[in-house]
Structures are given as structure tokens and as C-alpha cells.
Amino acid sequence: MLYPTLTVLENIILGHEPLRRKCFIDTTSARKKVENICEYYHFPLPLDARIQDLPVSMRQQVEIVKTLYRGADLIIFDEPTAVLTPGGIEGLFAAMRFLISQNKSIIFITHKLKEVLSVSDYITVMRDGCVVGNVLPRETDEQGLASMMVGRQVMLSVDKPPFMSGPEILKIANLHVSGNDGAEKVHDISFAVQKGEILGIAGVAGNGQKEIAEAVFGLRKVSSGTVTFNGEDVTALGPREKRKIGFGYIPQDRLGTATNISASLWENSIMGYHVCGDISRMFLLDKKKAYAFSGNVLQGFSVKATSIFDRIGTLSGGNIQKMVVGRELSQNYPFLLIEDPTRGIDVGTIEFIWEKLLDVAAHGTTIVLISHDLNEVLSLSSRILVLYEGRITAEFNGPRYDENAIGLAMTGGTRSKAV
């Protein structure tokens, strides 16, 4: 709901511009008001950046600040914390409590149970389009809500097996990458990932995660540095070539990058597989195999759709996400580059996807996990790198982590290595 070619500030004040002399936009006062909101609620937004140059997570923050700026009487927050950091989440909750104190009304839609218990006055639980329960926060807990949502007992944590050191699969050396504006966003990044390892990358949105992912997968040109896969320099290869040698990719932007929303479910389900699977021969597509593969993806990952011929744009965001994750995990790639895999997905499916990721890693798949959900990074990663202002500023080794130390490093609180 943002205009990509306008700046952050222009999007926030659009339609509610303060005027001076009744005809000129008072940009100075508007900027000051927006800056005060950003500072008070801990949303560090680049007000002069264009929306098209920002990651999805930061665009979501712009939407939140826009709502706060306009002072609506009834506000619907749909998964607002999906890609926010702990500080951003606390800022949002402070904003919500302030709005309630000003007699505003809020509908808060989320799959994050701890959050709904901490901020809600009244909870309605839905499953398959029907209301299955109404409770007060003091009457239930996370386990109770999860069981109501899914219809069965849900494990809210996963058993992460110890990682056994293996051969080096992916190596990033002295990587420098520029953003769309030409400014360098990634500064001299170096790290290596071993076979079967899940390497987590944590950081506040806009600190170079998007640029690293796109550079590694071949969607963005590398300014300098190398990407090595199984000992071979693959820096210059594009996405098609990367898939052929074993790269799978789950991007953060499920609509703009991961799918073609005008195409059908089956067409989206075979993306990547049509390049390196067994459904293409001499430029011809074996539709019978394509349909079967698509059906397996939808069934295996509980994507709610009437047919594989449905246009994917008619599905909910959560179901689109499940299709994208299912598509990549069904192709047996030896290396997976993953961004926010469970954004907007119910707790039952999160549990399923987490178990899937741990399972494929246990069978030798190497995973780089970039997620704005710190709990997800903590739960799955064998090792965690913290990214701040385009640099790796801290490293934490699992299996147990100090969440406070990682959160501090994400905000630039330390530049020392940690274990």
C-alpha cells in the first residue's frame, strides 16, 4: 500500500500534508512530526529513501508509522510484527497502548502467541475461517491458544540436534555490494558454511541482509569479493546457473520476487524445478509431471486452494508463503538461502517447516537462514552472525544463545566477537 517511487516521508504524509499559507506543503513540520514518532517508538526509518529501495521489513515499519501519523480511530494491524526486531516490537506495543489510552480501537491479527497474550484485552481464535474460541488472556496460555488454532497439541519448540562439523560448502570472501542507490550496503563481509550447517544471520532490517542474499543468489552484482561453492568461484553466475549447481532460494518478498501473482499455482510451484528437475525435455514441458509435482507441493505443505490452476494472487499471504517454502524444500537442493521462511504462517505450519529445515540439514543440506524473527534464528541455527550497518559485528556459537547479547549486538551495542 505504498508508492514505490516516492520517499518514505512522502508516503507517510500523503493525503495528510500540513500546509503553510494554505497552498504550500510544510515539509519541515511534517518531517519533525514523523521524526518524533520514529524516535519515540523506535522505528529508525530513512525518510529520504525511496520505497522501492527498501526491504519488505522496513516497508512494513513505514506502514505502521504512517498509521500512527494519521491518528485513525480504528486501526487493524495484520501481522505487524512479522519482520520487526525486539526493539521495534516493543515500540509498536508502546504505540498501541498509547493509542488505546487515547480511546482508539485496535484489531491485532497475529500468529505470535506470546505477543497476543501480552497486548490483548480479549482474544478471538479462528481456524479454517470459523471462530473456534473466545478467551481472556488471563484464562489461557500459549499452549492453549496453539491447540485451539491448530486443533491438536502443538510443540512450541524444536529439538535441535548438535551440529557435526563437515566440509566447507559455501564461502563468502571480502564481499562488497551496493544498493539500488549506488551506495555500498555490504562492507567486506566474509564467512563460510559447512555441509549440514544452519547458519543464522540476525540484524535489524536494512543493515544489508537483502543485498547479501541477492548477491549470493546472483540477483545483484557484486562490487568486489567472491562467492565460492564447493571450491568453485560462482560469483558471476546468475540465478538460473545457481539453481543448476544446487542453489535453492526463499526470498523475503513473496509477491515481488518469489512468485508471479498473475500466474497459476502450478506454474509458480515449478519455478526452479523447470530448470533443474526432470519435467523439461528439449524446451518442452511435461505437464503431467509438472501438475503432479505441484499437487505434491500443495498437499505436502497444506496450501489451501481449490485447484492447482487457481491464480496464486487469489491466495492469502500465508498460503503463498507455504507454497514458496514447499517448492524450494521439495527440490532437494544441497544449499538453501532462506529469508523469513515462516512470515505470516500459523503456529502449526511453523512447527512443520522448522522440523523440515532441521531434517534436511541433518541429511546434509547446507542452509543460510536470514530472519527478522529472532526466536526463529535462535531455534534453528547452529551458529549466528549479527549484521550491523553492512558488517558482521558479532558471532555466536550454539546450541544455546544469550538472547539479550544478540539483541544488543543487532543494535550496534557491541562489536566484539561472542560465544
MIVEX-817771 format. One record per residue: residue in one letter; x, y, z of N, C-alpha, C in turn. Coordinates in pm, whole numbers, padded with zeros to 5 digits, always signed. Example, Ala and Ser with C-alpha at 12.3 -4.5 7.8 and 13.67 -1.06 7.14 Angstrom:
BEGIN
A+01319-00569+00780+01230-00450+00780+01320-00330+00780
S+01285-00225+00708+01367-00106+00714+01290+00003+00787
This chain:
BEGIN
M+00083-00121+00000+00000+00000+00000+00086+00126+00000
L+00207+00114-00053+00298+00227-00061+00332+00256-00207
Y+00363+00382-00236+00405+00420-00370+00556+00401-00381
P+00602+00308-00466+00744+00272-00467+00839+00384-00509
T+00791+00477-00593+00882+00582-00643+00886+00706-00553
L+00801+00710-00451+00803+00821-00356+00893+00786-00237
T+00935+00888-00165+01019+00865-00047+00935+00817+00071
V+01004+00775+00175+00937+00733+00297+00853+00846+00353
L+00911+00965+00364+00839+01079+00419+00716+01112+00335
E+00730+01111+00204+00618+01144+00115+00505+01044+00130
N+00539+00916+00145+00436+00814+00163+00363+00832+00295
I+00435+00868+00399+00373+00880+00532+00274+00996+00537
I+00309+01108+00476+00224+01227+00488+00123+01239+00374
L+00131+01151+00274+00045+01162+00157-00103+01164+00195
G-00173+01269+00154-00314+01284+00187-00339+01356+00318
H-00233+01372+00397-00244+01442+00526-00130+01543+00539
E-00098+01610+00431+00013+01704+00430-00022+01833+00505
P+00063+01874+00600+00040+02004+00665+00073+02116+00565
L-00005+02224+00571+00012+02333+00475+00053+02462+00544
R+00125+02543+00474+00153+02680+00518+00104+02774+00407
R+00045+02881+00451-00019+02976+00359-00126+02909+00273
K-00180+02800+00325-00294+02729+00266-00268+02668+00130
C-00143+02670+00082-00119+02612-00050+00016+02542-00063
F+00108+02565+00031+00240+02503+00022+00252+02393+00128
I+00309+02280+00089+00330+02171+00186+00440+02211+00283
D+00407+02203+00410+00503+02238+00515+00588+02114+00546
T+00687+02089+00462+00771+01970+00475+00850+01969+00605
T+00890+02086+00650+00971+02095+00772+00894+02045+00894
S+00771+02093+00910+00692+02050+01027+00651+01903+01014
A+00623+01859+00891+00587+01719+00869+00704+01628+00905
R+00823+01665+00861+00941+01585+00891+00965+01577+01042
K+00949+01689+01109+00972+01691+01253+00873+01600+01326
K+00747+01604+01284+00646+01519+01348+00676+01372+01325
V+00714+01337+01202+00745+01198+01169+00870+01152+01243
E+00971+01237+01248+01094+01203+01321+01066+01178+01468
N+00977+01257+01528+00941+01238+01668+00873+01103+01689
I+00784+01067+01596+00716+00937+01605+00817+00824+01593
C+00908+00833+01495+01008+00729+01474+01099+00713+01596
E+01138+00825+01654+01228+00819+01769+01156+00765+01892
Y+01033+00808+01915+00959+00767+02034+00927+00618+02032
Y+00893+00566+01911+00851+00426+01900+00959+00335+01843
H+01081+00385+01830+01197+00303+01791+01183+00246+01650
F+01148+00331+01556+01146+00292+01416+01246+00380+01339
P+01371+00335+01323+01473+00417+01257+01458+00413+01105
L+01374+00498+01051+01345+00496+00907+01426+00601+00832
P+01479+00566+00716+01547+00665+00630+01442+00745+00553
L+01405+00862+00603+01289+00934+00550+01306+00979+00405
D+01429+00992+00359+01451+01040+00222+01474+00926+00122
A+01476+00802+00170+01494+00688+00080+01364+00657+00006
R+01376+00608-00115+01257+00569-00192+01213+00429-00149
I+01083+00409-00146+01026+00282-00100+01081+00165-00180
Q+01100+00182-00310+01145+00073-00395+01286+00024-00358
D+01360+00103-00283+01495+00065-00244+01500+00000-00106
L+01385-00016-00041+01382-00068+00096+01338-00214+00098
P+01388-00293+00194+01339-00430+00210+01195-00432+00260
V+01131-00546+00245+00990-00561+00287+00973-00527+00433
S+01068-00570+00517+01056-00547+00661+01051-00398+00694
M+01130-00318+00624+01130-00175+00651+01005-00108+00594
R+00955-00159+00484+00829-00106+00428+00715-00126+00527
Q+00719-00238+00598+00615-00264+00698+00622-00162+00810
Q+00743-00124+00848+00758-00022+00950+00703+00112+00901
V+00723+00140+00773+00670+00265+00715+00518+00265+00726
E+00455+00152+00698+00309+00142+00709+00262+00171+00852
I+00337+00119+00950+00300+00140+01090+00312+00287+01128
V+00424+00350+01089+00444+00491+01120+00340+00577+01049
K+00304+00539+00928+00201+00612+00854+00068+00610+00930
T+00036+00495+00986-00087+00483+01064-00082+00569+01190
L+00033+00567+01258+00049+00648+01378+00041+00796+01345
Y+00096+00836+01234+00096+00977+01192-00046+01026+01166
R-00129+00939+01111-00263+00981+01070-00365+00976+01184
G-00333+00904+01291-00421+00906+01408-00560+00852+01382
A-00570+00737+01317-00701+00676+01288-00772+00636+01417
D-00907+00627+01412-00985+00587+01529-00992+00435+01545
L-00996+00363+01432-00995+00217+01434-00878+00171+01348
I-00788+00094+01407-00668+00051+01336-00662-00101+01334
I-00645-00159+01216-00629-00303+01202-00483-00333+01172
F-00417-00401+01263-00278-00444+01244-00278-00591+01201
D-00238-00619+01078-00235-00755+01026-00089-00802+01021
E-00052-00890+01113+00085-00941+01124+00188-00826+01126
P+00171-00725+01209+00261-00610+01204+00402-00639+01255
T+00419-00744+01336+00550-00770+01396+00627-00879+01322
A+00576-00921+01206+00634-01037+01137+00783-01021+01109
V+00827-00900+01079+00969-00880+01045+01030-00767+01128
L+00975-00744+01249+01031-00641+01337+01129-00703+01437
T+01225-00624+01479+01319-00666+01583+01251-00654+01720
P+01312-00712+01826+01252-00697+01960+01228-00552+01998
G+01323-00463+01965+01304-00321+01997+01189-00261+01919
G+01177-00299+01791+01067-00250+01710+00932-00300+01758
I+00930-00425+01805+00805-00483+01857+00762-00409+01984
E+00857-00383+02074+00824-00309+02195+00778-00167+02163
G+00840-00107+02061+00797+00025+02018+00655+00024+01966
L+00623-00080+01887+00487-00093+01834+00387-00111+01948
F+00420-00197+02044+00328-00221+02155+00308-00095+02239
A+00415-00018+02257+00401+00109+02328+00308+00202+02252
A+00320+00201+02119+00231+00284+02037+00087+00237+02050
M+00065+00106+02051-00070+00052+02063-00132+00090+02198
R-00052+00078+02305-00105+00113+02438-00137+00262+02447
F-00054+00343+02383-00080+00487+02382-00209+00516+02306
L-00228+00450+02193-00349+00472+02113-00474+00430+02191
I-00465+00320+02264-00577+00276+02346-00609+00380+02454
S-00504+00438+02511-00525+00542+02614-00592+00666+02556
Q-00582+00682+02423-00646+00795+02355-00783+00756+02297
N-00839+00645+02350-00972+00597+02309-00978+00550+02165
K-00864+00502+02112-00864+00438+01981-00895+00289+01999
S-00942+00226+01892-00970+00082+01895-00875+00010+01801
I-00830-00109+01842-00731-00183+01764-00774-00328+01747
I-00765-00377+01624-00777-00520+01595-00636-00568+01559
F-00585-00662+01637-00448-00709+01623-00450-00854+01574
I-00414-00876+01446-00415-01009+01385-00272-01061+01383
T-00248-01175+01447-00112-01227+01454-00113-01377+01481
H-00002-01442+01444+00019-01582+01479+00114-01596+01597
K+00168-01483+01645+00267-01489+01753+00194-01485+01888
L+00191-01600+01953+00104-01618+02069+00149-01537+02190
K+00280-01529+02211+00330-01453+02325+00287-01306+02313
E+00289-01255+02191+00252-01115+02170+00104-01091+02192
V+00022-01181+02142-00122-01161+02157-00162-01168+02304
L-00092-01251+02382-00121-01260+02525-00076-01136+02600
S+00032-01074+02553+00088-00960+02626+00016-00829+02597
V-00050-00818+02482-00102-00687+02443-00254-00683+02432
S-00320-00799+02428-00465-00801+02401-00548-00790+02528
D-00666-00730+02514-00766-00730+02620-00861-00848+02606
Y-00877-00895+02480-00973-01001+02450-00923-01075+02326
I-00933-01206+02325-00876-01286+02216-00983-01369+02149
T-00990-01360+02017-01075-01447+01936-00986-01537+01852
V-01009-01667+01859-00928-01765+01785-01007-01817+01666
M-00942-01815+01547-01008-01863+01426-00931-01980+01366
R-01005-02073+01304-00944-02185+01233-01032-02219+01113
D-00971-02224+00996-01043-02257+00872-01162-02164+00849
G-01144-02037+00879-01247-01939+00852-01359-01932+00954
C-01347-02008+01062-01451-02009+01165-01393-01971+01301
V-01475-01907+01383-01435-01877+01521-01446-02004+01604
V-01335-02042+01668-01335-02165+01748-01320-02138+01897
G-01305-02009+01933-01295-01979+02074-01279-01831+02102
N-01327-01788+02219-01311-01651+02267-01265-01660+02412
V-01149-01599+02441-01093-01610+02575-01032-01477+02618
L-01015-01462+02748-00937-01353+02803-00793-01399+02820
P-00695-01311+02807-00555-01352+02820-00525-01426+02950
R-00590-01385+03061-00562-01449+03190-00620-01590+03198
E-00705-01627+03103-00770-01757+03107-00697-01865+03028
T-00588-01829+02958-00520-01927+02873-00370-01901+02872
D-00298-01979+02791-00154-01959+02773-00120-01992+02628
E+00009-01986+02595+00049-02009+02457+00008-02147+02409
Q+00028-02249+02492-00006-02385+02452-00156-02399+02427
G-00236-02335+02513-00380-02342+02495-00425-02275+02366
L-00370-02159+02337-00405-02090+02213-00362-02170+02091
A-00240-02226+02096-00189-02304+01983-00279-02424+01953
S-00323-02492+02058-00411-02608+02039-00544-02567+01979
M-00598-02452+02021-00723-02402+01964-00706-02365+01816
M-00592-02303+01784-00569-02259+01647-00553-02375+01549
V-00484-02480+01593-00449-02590+01503-00544-02709+01517
G-00606-02723+01633-00695-02835+01654-00627-02958+01707
R-00504-02942+01752-00427-03053+01810-00318-02994+01899
Q-00250-03083+01973-00139-03038+02056-00022-02994+01967
V+00037-02878+01998+00147-02825+01918+00268-02805+02006
M+00385-02850+01956+00511-02826+02026+00560-02687+01987
L+00582-02601+02084+00623-02464+02056+00774-02447+02052
S+00846-02559+02057+00991-02557+02042+01034-02681+01966
V+01154-02681+01914+01203-02795+01837+01330-02849+01903
D+01353-02978+01884+01476-03041+01934+01583-03026+01827
K+01680-02942+01855+01786-02914+01757+01904-03007+01785
P+01932-03100+01694+02044-03191+01718+02177-03117+01711
P+02279-03165+01782+02410-03100+01776+02467-03107+01635
F+02532-03000+01593+02590-02997+01458+02727-03063+01458
M+02746-03156+01364+02874-03224+01348+02950-03158+01234
S+03070-03112+01263+03149-03038+01165+03169-03120+01037
G+03160-03050+00923+03173-03116+00794+03254-03033+00697
P+03261-03074+00571+03338-02999+00471+03274-02864+00441
E+03354-02769+00404+03306-02635+00371+03233-02638+00237
I+03110-02586+00234+03030-02586+00112+03028-02448+00047
L+02998-02346+00126+02987-02209+00074+03087-02119+00146
K+03156-02036+00070+03249-01942+00131+03230-01804+00069
I+03208-01706+00152+03198-01566+00111+03325-01496+00156
A+03396-01430+00063+03523-01367+00097+03526-01222+00054
N+03543-01133+00151+03563-00989+00126+03457-00931+00033
L+03331-00961+00064+03220-00922-00023+03181-00776-00001
H+03173-00702-00111+03125-00565-00111+03009-00557-00211
V+02895-00502-00167+02777-00495-00252+02711-00359-00237
S+02667-00302-00347+02600-00172-00345+02449-00189-00353
G+02376-00092-00302+02231-00092-00310+02183-00029-00439
N+02052-00015-00452+01995+00042-00574+02035+00188-00594
D+02068+00256-00484+02107+00396-00494+02254+00415-00524
G+02328+00306-00541+02469+00314-00572+02560+00318-00451
A+02505+00342-00333+02586+00345-00211+02616+00202-00165
E+02734+00182-00109+02772+00049-00063+02692+00011+00061
K+02626-00106+00055+02543-00155+00165+02609-00269+00242
V+02699-00341+00176+02768-00454+00239+02917-00426+00232
H+02984-00427+00349+03123-00383+00357+03214-00499+00401
D+03284-00559+00308+03389-00655+00338+03340-00771+00426
I+03233-00836+00382+03176-00949+00455+03251-01078+00418
S+03286-01157+00520+03349-01287+00498+03292-01389+00597
F+03253-01505+00547+03213-01615+00634+03209-01743+00550
A+03206-01857+00617+03197-01986+00549+03092-02072+00618
V+03030-02162+00541+02926-02250+00594+02961-02394+00557
Q+02945-02485+00653+02981-02624+00632+02859-02707+00593
K+02886-02824+00540+02779-02915+00500+02691-02951+00619
G+02560-02937+00600+02465-02971+00705+02447-02867+00812
E+02515-02752+00797+02505-02646+00898+02390-02552+00867
I+02322-02504+00970+02226-02394+00956+02291-02270+01016
L+02334-02179+00930+02395-02055+00975+02289-01946+00977
G+02264-01890+01093+02166-01783+01105+02232-01647+01093
I+02165-01556+01024+02211-01417+01015+02101-01329+01073
A+02134-01258+01182+02037-01174+01251+02077-01028+01236
G+01979-00941+01233+02008-00799+01224+01881-00718+01209
V+01888-00592+01244+01777-00501+01223+01758-00482+01073
A+01634-00469+01029+01605-00452+00887+01683-00336+00828
G+01733-00357+00706+01802-00251+00636+01950-00243+00662
N+02008-00348+00722+02150-00348+00751+02232-00432+00654
G+02175-00460+00537+02248-00530+00432+02204-00672+00405
Q+02102-00720+00479+02057-00858+00459+02009-00882+00316
K+01926-00791+00266+01871-00806+00132+01981-00809+00028
E+02079-00721+00040+02186-00713-00058+02275-00837-00055
I+02301-00892+00065+02380-01015+00075+02309-01129+00005
A+02180-01148+00036+02103-01257-00024+02100-01247-00176
E+02072-01128-00226+02062-01110-00371+02197-01129-00439
A+02305-01087-00374+02438-01105-00431+02477-01253-00434
V+02449-01326-00327+02484-01468-00320+02407-01548-00425
F+02280-01514-00446+02197-01590-00541+02214-01542-00685
G+02281-01430-00706+02304-01382-00841+02205-01281-00892
L+02119-01229-00802+02022-01127-00842+02081-00986-00840
R+02194-00970-00776+02258-00839-00763+02408-00853-00791
K+02462-00758-00863+02603-00761-00899+02690-00735-00777
V+02798-00812-00767+02894-00796-00659+02996-00690-00699
S+03019-00591-00611+03118-00488-00641+03260-00546-00636
S+03288-00624-00533+03415-00696-00522+03398-00807-00421
G+03493-00901-00422+03482-01017-00335+03437-01139-00414
T+03432-01253-00346+03398-01378-00415+03295-01460-00339
V+03218-01537-00417+03127-01638-00364+03175-01771-00418
T+03216-01862-00329+03270-01992-00370+03177-02102-00323
F+03145-02195-00413+03056-02307-00382+03126-02437-00419
N+03145-02523-00321+03217-02649-00341+03353-02626-00407
G+03420-02519-00366+03553-02490-00415+03559-02417-00547
E+03445-02391-00611+03441-02323-00739+03392-02179-00722
D+03454-02086-00792+03412-01946-00789+03284-01931-00871
V+03173-01895-00803+03043-01883-00871+02990-01740-00862
T+03080-01646-00832+03039-01508-00807+02960-01449-00923
A+03001-01476-01046+02941-01412-01163+02819-01485-01216
L+02785-01600-01161+02671-01677-01212+02539-01611-01175
G+02441-01619-01267+02308-01567-01241+02220-01671-01172
P+02095-01635-01140+02006-01726-01067+01983-01860-01138
R+01968-01858-01269+01944-01984-01341+02062-02078-01325
E+02182-02025-01342+02301-02108-01328+02321-02153-01185
K+02286-02065-01089+02299-02102-00948+02206-02219-00915
R+02086-02216-00967+01993-02327-00942+02048-02458-01001
K+02108-02449-01118+02159-02569-01182+02270-02636-01103
I+02347-02556-01028+02456-02616-00949+02414-02649-00807
G+02287-02619-00771+02237-02664-00641+02192-02559-00543
F+02164-02435-00591+02116-02329-00502+01963-02326-00501
G+01905-02331-00383+01763-02301-00366+01749-02168-00294
Y+01636-02098-00317+01623-01963-00260+01479-01935-00221
I+01460-01895-00096+01330-01847-00048+01346-01700-00015
P+01303-01609-00102+01323-01466-00078+01223-01410+00022
Q+01257-01295+00079+01168-01231+00175+01041-01180+00107
D+01055-01126-00012+00941-01067-00084+00870-01175-00163
R+00764-01232-00104+00696-01344-00168+00614-01304-00290
L+00577-01176-00301+00497-01131-00415+00583-01074-00526
G+00683-00994-00491+00762-00928-00594+00873-01012-00651
T+00927-01106-00570+01043-01184-00613+01013-01333-00622
A+00941-01388-00524+00924-01533-00515+00819-01588-00609
T+00724-01504-00652+00613-01555-00733+00577-01456-00843
N+00501-01508-00939+00434-01425-01039+00285-01432-01005
I+00232-01327-00943+00096-01335-00889-00010-01345-00998
S+00026-01319-01123-00070-01333-01233-00075-01475-01287
A+00023-01557-01248+00030-01694-01298-00044-01790-01205
S-00061-01913-01251-00134-02013-01175-00047-02073-01066
L-00110-02148-00977-00037-02216-00871+00063-02316-00928
W+00023-02393-01028+00115-02495-01079+00235-02430-01148
E+00213-02319-01214+00325-02250-01279+00423-02195-01176
N+00370-02142-01067+00458-02093-00961+00526-02207-00886
S+00459-02320-00874+00514-02433-00799+00635-02495-00866
I+00645-02484-00999+00757-02549-01068+00871-02453-01097
M+00861-02329-01049+00971-02234-01072+01101-02290-01013
G+01206-02293-01091+01331-02354-01048+01336-02500-01085
Y+01228-02573-01059+01224-02715-01093+01223-02734-01244
H+01167-02639-01316+01166-02650-01463+01306-02637-01520
V+01400-02583-01441+01538-02567-01486+01621-02691-01451
C+01605-02741-01329+01694-02848-01283+01622-02978-01248
G+01490-02985-01272+01416-03107-01245+01407-03196-01368
D+01315-03291-01366+01301-03385-01478+01171-03364-01554
I+01124-03238-01556+00996-03212-01623+01013-03138-01755
S+01137-03115-01798+01160-03045-01924+01250-03129-02013
R+01213-03135-02143+01295-03204-02242+01296-03124-02370
M+01415-03080-02408+01430-03009-02536+01330-02894-02549
F+01325-02808-02449+01240-02689-02448+01091-02721-02431
L+01056-02848-02412+00916-02886-02395+00892-02926-02250
L+00777-02885-02198+00741-02913-02059+00648-03032-02051
D+00684-03128-01967+00597-03243-01942+00493-03199-01839
K+00377-03157-01887+00276-03101-01797+00223-03203-01698
K+00220-03328-01735+00172-03429-01642+00261-03435-01519
K+00393-03433-01541+00487-03432-01429+00480-03300-01352
A+00461-03191-01427+00453-03060-01362+00332-03052-01271
Y+00218-03101-01319+00097-03100-01237+00113-03188-01113
A+00177-03304-01131+00196-03395-01018+00288-03333-00913
F+00396-03271-00959+00488-03205-00865+00416-03094-00790
S+00338-03013-00861+00265-02904-00798+00165-02956-00695
G+00094-03060-00730-00002-03119-00637+00065-03168-00510
N+00184-03228-00524+00257-03276-00407+00302-03160-00317
V+00343-03049-00378+00383-02931-00300+00264-02877-00221
L+00150-02863-00288+00033-02805-00222-00018-02897-00111
Q-00020-03027-00138-00069-03120-00038+00031-03134+00078
G+00158-03143+00045+00259-03165+00148+00274-03048+00243
F+00241-02927+00195+00257-02809+00280+00124-02740+00311
S+00016-02816+00296-00119-02773+00338-00156-02636+00283
V-00129-02615+00153-00168-02491+00088-00317-02498+00055
K-00394-02404+00108-00538-02405+00090-00575-02341-00044
A-00614-02425-00140-00655-02380-00273-00750-02482-00330
T-00836-02440-00419-00933-02533-00479-00872-02615-00591
S-00766-02561-00655-00708-02628-00771-00568-02575-00796
I-00483-02655-00859-00350-02608-00897-00359-02505-01009
F-00478-02490-01067-00497-02394-01175-00544-02257-01124
D-00565-02246-00994-00601-02116-00936-00488-02016-00958
R-00523-01892-00979-00421-01787-00987-00367-01764-00846
I-00236-01764-00832-00177-01758-00698-00210-01627-00628
G-00239-01521-00704-00274-01393-00645-00405-01395-00568
T-00484-01501-00584-00611-01512-00511-00593-01574-00373
L-00474-01624-00342-00449-01689-00214-00410-01586-00108
S-00424-01625+00018-00378-01540+00128-00226-01539+00129
G-00170-01439+00198-00025-01429+00208+00038-01552+00271
G-00027-01605+00375+00026-01723+00442+00030-01845+00352
N-00073-01863+00270-00075-01977+00178+00025-01961+00065
I+00046-01839+00020+00150-01814-00080+00286-01849-00021
Q+00309-01808+00105+00436-01837+00171+00458-01987+00182
K+00354-02062+00218+00367-02207+00230+00402-02270+00096
M+00343-02218-00013+00374-02271-00145+00520-02246-00180
V+00569-02125-00153+00708-02090-00184+00805-02180-00106
V+00780-02195+00024+00867-02279+00107+00860-02424+00059
G+00739-02471+00031+00722-02609-00016+00792-02633-00147
R+00785-02538-00237+00851-02550-00368+01001-02570-00353
E+01065-02490-00267+01210-02497-00253+01253-02622-00175
L+01179-02657-00070+01217-02773+00010+01188-02905-00060
S+01106-02902-00166+01072-03025-00238+01170-03057-00350
Q+01270-02972-00370+01358-02991-00485+01497-03044-00448
N+01516-03074-00319+01640-03140-00274+01767-03066-00312
Y+01765-02934-00297+01886-02856-00323+01990-02884-00214
P+02118-02896-00251+02222-02914-00147+02249-02787-00067
F+02208-02671-00122+02226-02544-00050+02098-02462-00058
L+02054-02410+00056+01934-02327+00063+01967-02191+00123
L+01929-02086+00054+01939-01950+00103+01797-01906+00136
I+01771-01877+00263+01633-01859+00310+01618-01727+00384
E+01513-01651+00348+01480-01526+00417+01339-01536+00476
D+01325-01518+00605+01195-01514+00673+01100-01623+00623
P+01133-01751+00641+01052-01858+00582+00913-01875+00641
T+00891-01829+00765+00761-01853+00829+00682-01724+00851
R+00712-01620+00776+00641-01492+00793+00493-01509+00759
G+00406-01477+00855+00262-01481+00830+00201-01619+00828
I+00267-01717+00888+00220-01856+00885+00175-01898+01024
D+00074-01985+01032+00020-02029+01160+00120-02117+01235
V+00099-02130+01366+00196-02199+01452+00215-02345+01414
G+00109-02410+01369+00119-02549+01329+00212-02567+01210
T+00199-02477+01111+00285-02485+00993+00427-02442+01025
I+00443-02345+01116+00578-02306+01160+00650-02427+01217
E+00581-02500+01305+00638-02620+01364+00680-02718+01254
F+00594-02737+01155+00620-02830+01045+00743-02786+00964
I+00749-02657+00930+00860-02605+00848+00991-02611+00925
W+00988-02576+01053+01110-02585+01134+01163-02729+01136
E+01073-02825+01156+01115-02965+01158+01171-03006+01022
K+01111-02956+00916+01160-02986+00780+01301-02933+00760
L+01325-02808+00802+01457-02748+00785+01562-02824+00865
L+01529-02861+00988+01624-02938+01069+01649-03076+01007
D+01545-03133+00947+01559-03265+00886+01649-03261+00762
V+01626-03162+00674+01710-03157+00552+01854-03123+00589
A+01873-03041+00693+02009-03011+00738+02076-03136+00793
A+02002-03217+00868+02056-03341+00923+02097-03438+00813
H+02034-03426+00695+02066-03512+00581+02165-03445+00486
G+02230-03337+00530+02340-03282+00454+02317-03152+00381
T+02194-03099+00383+02169-02971+00316+02227-02857+00399
T+02296-02768+00331+02355-02651+00396+02258-02534+00384
I+02235-02461+00495+02133-02356+00498+02192-02226+00553
V+02169-02117+00482+02192-01984+00536+02055-01924+00563
L+02024-01898+00689+01892-01850+00731+01901-01703+00772
I+01838-01617+00692+01829-01475+00726+01686-01450+00773
S+01670-01416+00898+01535-01399+00951+01530-01281+01047
H+01418-01206+01041+01395-01098+01135+01323-01146+01260
D+01284-01275+01261+01225-01336+01380+01340-01396+01461
L+01381-01326+01565+01497-01369+01642+01475-01507+01703
N+01353-01536+01745+01324-01668+01802+01349-01778+01699
E+01319-01751+01573+01341-01848+01466+01491-01874+01447
V+01569-01767+01446+01715-01781+01432+01772-01858+01550
L+01726-01826+01672+01776-01893+01791+01739-02041+01792
S+01619-02072+01744+01568-02209+01750+01636-02302+01650
L+01677-02249+01535+01723-02335+01426+01874-02334+01403
S+01941-02227+01437+02079-02208+01392+02182-02283+01475
S+02282-02338+01406+02398-02395+01473+02495-02285+01513
R+02491-02175+01438+02579-02061+01461+02507-01937+01412
I+02531-01822+01476+02461-01699+01440+02562-01587+01416
L+02547-01519+01304+02623-01398+01274+02530-01279+01289
V+02579-01171+01347+02498-01050+01361+02548-00946+01262
L+02454-00890+01188+02485-00791+01085+02442-00653+01134
Y+02534-00558+01127+02503-00421+01166+02574-00325+01072
E+02495-00239+01008+02546-00140+00913+02633-00205+00806
G+02586-00320+00757+02654-00387+00647+02779-00463+00683
R+02804-00482+00813+02923-00554+00859+02883-00663+00959
I+02960-00770+00961+02942-00872+01065+03012-00823+01190
T+02934-00796+01293+02991-00737+01414+03000-00833+01531
A+02937-00949+01521+02944-01046+01631+02911-01184+01578
E+02965-01284+01644+02939-01423+01609+02910-01501+01736
F+02803-01583+01732+02761-01661+01848+02752-01808+01809
N+02809-01894+01891+02805-02037+01865+02701-02105+01951
G+02624-02196+01892+02518-02267+01962+02572-02386+02041
P+02481-02469+02092+02337-02465+02062+02255-02366+02146
R+02312-02316+02259+02238-02221+02343+02293-02081+02321
Y+02202-01983+02327+02241-01846+02298+02191-01751+02407
D+02261-01639+02420+02219-01530+02507+02139-01432+02422
E+02006-01439+02435+01918-01356+02351+01945-01207+02371
N+01971-01167+02495+01996-01026+02523+02124-00978+02456
A+02228-01062+02458+02354-01024+02394+02339-01011+02244
I+02261-01101+02184+02238-01093+02039+02156-00969+02006
G+02053-00942+02086+01972-00823+02064+02053-00696+02075
L+02146-00692+02170+02233-00576+02187+02324-00559+02066
A+02379-00669+02017+02467-00663+01900+02392-00617+01776
M+02264-00655+01765+02183-00615+01649+02164-00464+01641
T+02169-00398+01754+02151-00253+01757+02284-00178+01765
G+02395-00251+01743+02526-00186+01743+02584-00168+01880
G+02528-00240+01980+02574-00223+02117+02712-00280+02143
T+02758-00370+02058+02892-00425+02074+02945-00464+01939
R+03072-00458+01924+03136-00501+01802+03236-00615+01830
S+03224-00673+01946+03315-00780+01982+03256-00915+01943
K+03343-01014+01923+03300-01149+01897+03246-01208+02027
A+03143-01292+02016+03084-01350+02135+03057-01498+02111
V+03047-01574+02219+03016-01715+02208+02893-01744+02293
